[in-house]
Amino acid sequence: MLALGLFLLCTVPSGPRNIIRMISWIPLLGKEGLINSALGAAGVIDQPLDILLFSSLAVVIAYVTS
């Protein structure tokens, strides 16, 4: 029981910070995000790229920048 309490004491404070960091990538990598909008305006793509947000690429980007 003590081990569980110490584990929660150490891990819970960093949880909200990580969640906020992950959510903050949505305006950049989302379907209507900055990157898709810029690529669409430049004529590089015809429709938004799903791979930017819902893929392992997005996970790697989020982890590398954290």
VOGU-3710 file (C-alpha; in Angstrom, 3 decimals, decimal comma):
1> mlalglfllc> 0,000/0,000/0,000  2,851/2,367/0,814  4,517/1,595/-2,518  1,328/2,447/-4,399  1,004/5,724/-2,508  4,594/6,695/-3,291  4,127/5,739/-6,937  1,033/7,943/-7,247  2,758/10,781/-5,397  5,564/10,718/-7,954
11> tvpsgprnii> 3,592/10,177/-11,158  0,322/12,090/-10,782  1,833/15,620/-10,832  3,396/15,073/-14,261  0,175/13,706/-15,818  -1,666/16,968/-16,545  1,462/18,581/-17,966  1,910/15,738/-20,471  -1,758/15,783/-21,457  -1,670/19,537/-22,082
21> rmiswipllg> 1,489/19,133/-24,153  -0,149/16,434/-26,301  -3,338/18,460/-26,809  -1,330/21,520/-27,833  -0,180/19,728/-30,998  -3,732/19,525/-32,410  -3,786/23,109/-33,800  -0,594/22,384/-35,705  -1,061/18,785/-36,848  -4,863/18,544/-37,118
31> keglinsalg> -6,921/18,309/-40,312  -7,547/22,049/-40,208  -4,231/22,779/-38,528  -1,473/25,135/-39,496  0,603/22,612/-41,443  -2,317/21,249/-43,486  -3,556/24,786/-44,158  -0,124/25,917/-45,336  0,329/22,888/-47,578  -3,162/23,369/-49,029
41> aagvidqpld> -2,609/27,071/-49,661  0,697/26,316/-51,382  -1,048/23,798/-53,627  1,040/20,869/-52,418  -1,968/18,821/-51,252  -5,600/18,664/-52,349  -7,063/17,304/-49,120  -5,844/17,328/-45,509  -3,309/14,720/-44,450  -4,521/12,402/-41,684
51> illfsslavv> -1,024/11,054/-41,101  0,034/14,241/-39,350  -2,172/13,700/-36,302  -3,302/10,082/-36,017  -0,106/8,140/-36,614  3,144/7,034/-35,109  4,745/10,062/-36,781  2,703/12,346/-34,533  3,757/10,342/-31,482  7,408/10,658/-32,415
61> iayvts> 7,060/14,418/-32,982  5,365/14,871/-29,616  7,965/12,810/-27,759  10,967/14,405/-29,452  9,842/17,902/-28,580  8,942/17,161/-24,965
//
